[in-house]
Amino acid sequence: MNDARLPSDVHDPAPGKETSATGIWRHRLALFRDSDLWQSFIASRLVMAAAILTALLIGAAFLAPVIAPHDPYDLKSLELIDADKPPAWEEGGEARFLLGTDDQGRDILSTIMYGTRASLTIGLCSVLLAVAIGLSLGLWAGYAGGRIDAAIMRVADVQLTFPAILTALLIDGVALAIFKRYTLEGGKFWILVMAIGLSYWVQYARTVRGVTLVERDKEYVQAARLIGIRPVKIMFQHILPNVMGPVLVLATINLALAIITEATLSFLGVGLSPTEPSLGTMIQVGNKYLFSGSWWMVAFPGLTLALLAVAVNLLGDWLRDALNPKLR
Amino acid sequence: MAWKAKAVATLAATVLLAGAVQARPITWARTGDALTLDPHSQNEGPTHNLMQQIYEPLILREYTGKLLPTLALSWTVTSDPTVWEMKLRQGVRFHNGNPFNADDVAFSIERALQPTSDMKGIISSIDKVIKVDDYTVHFKTKGPNPILPDQLTNIYMMDKEWSEANNTVTVEDYKAKKDNFAVRNANGTGPYSVVSREQDVKTVLKLFDGYWGKGQMPLGIETINYVTIKKDETRVAALLSGEVDFVQDMPVQDIERVQKTQGLKVNLGQENRSIFLGMDVGSADLKSDDVQGKNPFADKRVRQAINIAIDREGIRRAVMRNQSKPSGMIIGPFVNGYTEALGKAPAVSPDKAKAMLTEAGYPNGFSITLHCPNDRYVSDEGICQAVVPMLARLGIKANLVSQSKAKHFPTLQNGESEFYLLGWGVPTYDSEYAFSFLHHTRTGRFGSWNSTRYSNPDLDKRIEGLSSEVDIPKRNAAIADIWKVLQDETIYIPLHDQLLAYAMKADLDVPVSPDNVVHMKFVAAKK
């Protein structure tokens, strides 16, 4: 890393105006362009398309208050007279509701934007939580072995018998007992993240433990141990890169799963309020209207979720291959 | 070979012929299952719905609302106004073959009055049941009770010998989850006996051979598969695919689709159930609002403002898909005490509502938590969602908490909600039932569903007085007076009466009952 700073300073000296900081950044960018990660990224059009799609969806979601034609969370603006309108190009549709409206008169397009924001935030946070817990415990169990391994894995087995919904209700109940009365929005959000995160960590722990068991007896780990590197460092710096592959794949699949779980929990009254629908809630509510012919209520949010899941999955696959030291 | 073909043809003809006159099986789908088979354990609609096929009351309420002699043939008040005399039907047998007589009546009523019984509130006026002879009983009431027959329509008759032999004399303690033999086994006098039961999945019933009503009733259904399908779209799909013959809980959004499908039909009718909003009017301060030191709902003007701000027509059109009747009262037209003048939905006037709210001292409104069930009433969550914007335009920010009925009802009963949606049916068809459960101060057997903390001692006395008033015109006048006070106070915000939709195969004809309780014995099969 020491020589990394040099080339830009030497070969391309800043002509007066430029500070050394931007020089460093420019050089880092150059290094990044040469890296395996970037090369494999530009080599695959599919991955690039997936990245662009993800960026668009995330952008639309987080810029929703600026670009969405309506604000579905502004309850004053909802009129029942607008309910159940088909998309603009269908008979009876209106131009101001491009993708139609739902049973409460909300614009589907705007609600998808706002809903994706809620779903993505909860999905990402809960997956991060699950990965953090599962990865640490899995590494520890696999590396330490023996009693620690047995203890952690039995806990994981017990956790596996609790469905996400039960865990969520438990956490909801405990939170209510501790805080008596949590503030609605903020409190609900963290309960959801905790509930979903805690019910999915086992998969990561089991996967990571399995790979760790194999890796810890390999020469590079033994070598690291011999020169006296601390176990925590061995686990996170040496073993971790080798177990990240399956974890990334799992994480990308679980992102979509977490979004749907959130919808189920909302139905039970643990999740978000129905006046602020997430992508999952929209799909669940829309399902009810399939037979009556209002297909747009489920089709568009469903399509959004599917696109999001596929795009993130493709990115995950690419990241797994690009980061896997065995494939270098 | 010829004789063989002939035999097959004859057999086929016999089967066809038999099919023409004989009963058919039916698969009957509902959102939720009966909570128990113990007939006195739970006073809950879906439980009564299954119970009415297996057990029978002394007097039954038909889908027209009329009282029909069932196990009792006649009922009259004796010269003593506190004693009703009932003549019992003879030749009735329980599913196990035991005969039905006066001992069983005395036993069943006593059982329904036990502390763990959920039916005790309805018949609490009964002091004791006296056996005169095997087929005559006297009901001694604590005071004169003119509406006793109306109160007996959901009190089922059990077999004394069977209950004693199976150690199930005591009613199941449902709250403590202490069950007994009667929770999973049944021995009634009803038209159908239980073949098998898997709670929340499927109950199989078959026509009881020794049923007393044979020849008097259509009894067109031979076996009943009573199944629970929770999800709306799955239930409708099962009907469309032919897997299910009869869907009792038809989602409003799919009625049109089913009506247009060949071979299926939908029967519509009004339910004896009103949907309304309740709010805490009694507390000094609310916990879930942003107003310090006072309770906005305690101010009558606030309640009246909300009452005229709600667009019931809009809810009917968009959320209920025309399956509701907007109302200004929390009882329906079936109930004694309803008047068209009071029952008319108030005119919508957001401007006037806003002015009233300003006058009450809330020009910018306030915020409050609204609790709503999402699996109990027709489109319940949709109704709440539609109400929230109407309140928002008034300045009232309602935070909607929508949850399953398993969480919603305890929230109300524990007094943890300050603003909520509730539906109420009146099985006795008399206002007294609504008064004592919903308006009387919560004390003893009164006010168990009054989560508004409304307490009016003068009104309480008048409500209690109703149960012993035998002079019908005087009693009706008293009921009208009570409604006058309550309507002016606006303790509840009435929304609408539910309309019911039953969807079925075209060869069936199940009439909609206002109680939403089906009596399959009255159904004929046309095939």
HADDOCK unambig.tbl for C-alpha pairs under 7 A between the chains (distance, minus, plus):
assign (segid A and resid 75 and name CA) (segid B and resid 389 and name CA) 4.67 0.50 0.50
assign (segid A and resid 75 and name CA) (segid B and resid 392 and name CA) 6.26 0.50 0.50
assign (segid A and resid 76 and name CA) (segid B and resid 389 and name CA) 5.13 0.50 0.50
assign (segid A and resid 76 and name CA) (segid B and resid 392 and name CA) 5.31 0.50 0.50
assign (segid A and resid 76 and name CA) (segid B and resid 393 and name CA) 5.09 0.50 0.50
assign (segid A and resid 78 and name CA) (segid B and resid 389 and name CA) 6.17 0.50 0.50
assign (segid A and resid 80 and name CA) (segid B and resid 314 and name CA) 6.11 0.50 0.50
assign (segid A and resid 80 and name CA) (segid B and resid 318 and name CA) 6.11 0.50 0.50
assign (segid A and resid 83 and name CA) (segid B and resid 318 and name CA) 6.28 0.50 0.50
assign (segid A and resid 103 and name CA) (segid B and resid 318 and name CA) 6.98 0.50 0.50
assign (segid A and resid 103 and name CA) (segid B and resid 319 and name CA) 6.79 0.50 0.50
assign (segid A and resid 104 and name CA) (segid B and resid 386 and name CA) 6.42 0.50 0.50
assign (segid A and resid 267 and name CA) (segid B and resid 403 and name CA) 6.52 0.50 0.50
assign (segid A and resid 268 and name CA) (segid B and resid 403 and name CA) 5.09 0.50 0.50
assign (segid A and resid 268 and name CA) (segid B and resid 404 and name CA) 5.51 0.50 0.50
assign (segid A and resid 269 and name CA) (segid B and resid 401 and name CA) 6.48 0.50 0.50
assign (segid A and resid 269 and name CA) (segid B and resid 402 and name CA) 5.19 0.50 0.50
assign (segid A and resid 269 and name CA) (segid B and resid 403 and name CA) 3.94 0.50 0.50
assign (segid A and resid 269 and name CA) (segid B and resid 404 and name CA) 6.70 0.50 0.50
assign (segid A and resid 273 and name CA) (segid B and resid 400 and name CA) 5.95 0.50 0.50
assign (segid A and resid 273 and name CA) (segid B and resid 401 and name CA) 5.95 0.50 0.50
assign (segid A and resid 273 and name CA) (segid B and resid 402 and name CA) 6.91 0.50 0.50
assign (segid A and resid 275 and name CA) (segid B and resid 385 and name CA) 6.35 0.50 0.50
assign (segid A and resid 275 and name CA) (segid B and resid 400 and name CA) 6.82 0.50 0.50
assign (segid A and resid 288 and name CA) (segid B and resid 232 and name CA) 6.45 0.50 0.50
assign (segid A and resid 288 and name CA) (segid B and resid 233 and name CA) 5.58 0.50 0.50
assign (segid A and resid 289 and name CA) (segid B and resid 253 and name CA) 6.51 0.50 0.50
assign (segid A and resid 291 and name CA) (segid B and resid 254 and name CA) 6.08 0.50 0.50
assign (segid A and resid 291 and name CA) (segid B and resid 257 and name CA) 6.74 0.50 0.50
assign (segid A and resid 292 and name CA) (segid B and resid 253 and name CA) 5.83 0.50 0.50
assign (segid A and resid 292 and name CA) (segid B and resid 254 and name CA) 5.01 0.50 0.50
assign (segid A and resid 292 and name CA) (segid B and resid 257 and name CA) 5.80 0.50 0.50
